[in-house]
């Protein structure tokens, strides 16, 4: 039960990183190449969401 709860919170964080990637990149990574930072944040969010989903399946 706790593993599913933790996995769902991790998946929620990952999905929010995917959908709010540009806002997060503007706020925390303020340098010239915003598109590269946005791609990195969205990729990281995708991987975090996958890890959360795997935890929910266990």
C-alpha positions in Angstrom: 0.0 0.0 0.0 2.7 2.5 0.9 4.7 1.6 -2.2 1.7 2.4 -4.4 1.2 5.7 -2.6 4.9 6.7 -3.0 4.9 5.6 -6.6 1.8 7.7 -7.4 3.4 10.8 -5.8 6.6 10.2 -7.8 4.5 9.7 -11.0 2.6 12.9 -10.3 5.8 14.9 -9.9 7.1 13.4 -13.2 3.9 14.2 -15.1 3.9 17.8 -13.7 7.5 18.2 -14.9 6.5 17.0 -18.4 3.6 19.4 -18.7 5.1 22.4 -16.9 8.6 21.9 -18.3 8.9 25.4 -19.9 7.8 27.2 -16.7 10.2 25.1 -14.5 13.1 25.8 -17.0 12.4 29.6 -16.9 12.2 29.7 -13.2 15.1 27.5 -12.1 17.4 27.3 -15.1 17.7 30.9 -16.3 20.3 30.8 -19.1 20.3 31.5 -22.8 19.2 28.2 -24.3 15.7 27.8 -22.9 14.7 25.1 -25.4 17.5 22.8 -24.4 16.7 23.3 -20.7 13.0 22.6 -21.4 13.8 19.4 -23.3 16.0 18.3 -20.4 13.3 19.0 -17.8 10.6 17.2 -19.9 12.9 14.2 -20.4 13.7 14.0 -16.7 9.9 14.3 -16.0 9.2 11.4 -18.3 11.8 9.2 -16.6 10.5 10.1 -13.2 7.0 9.3 -14.3 8.1 5.9 -15.6 9.9 5.1 -12.3 6.7 6.1 -10.3 4.6 3.9 -12.6 6.9 0.9 -12.1 6.7 1.4 -8.3 3.0 1.4 -8.5 3.0 -1.9 -10.3 5.0 -3.7 -7.6 
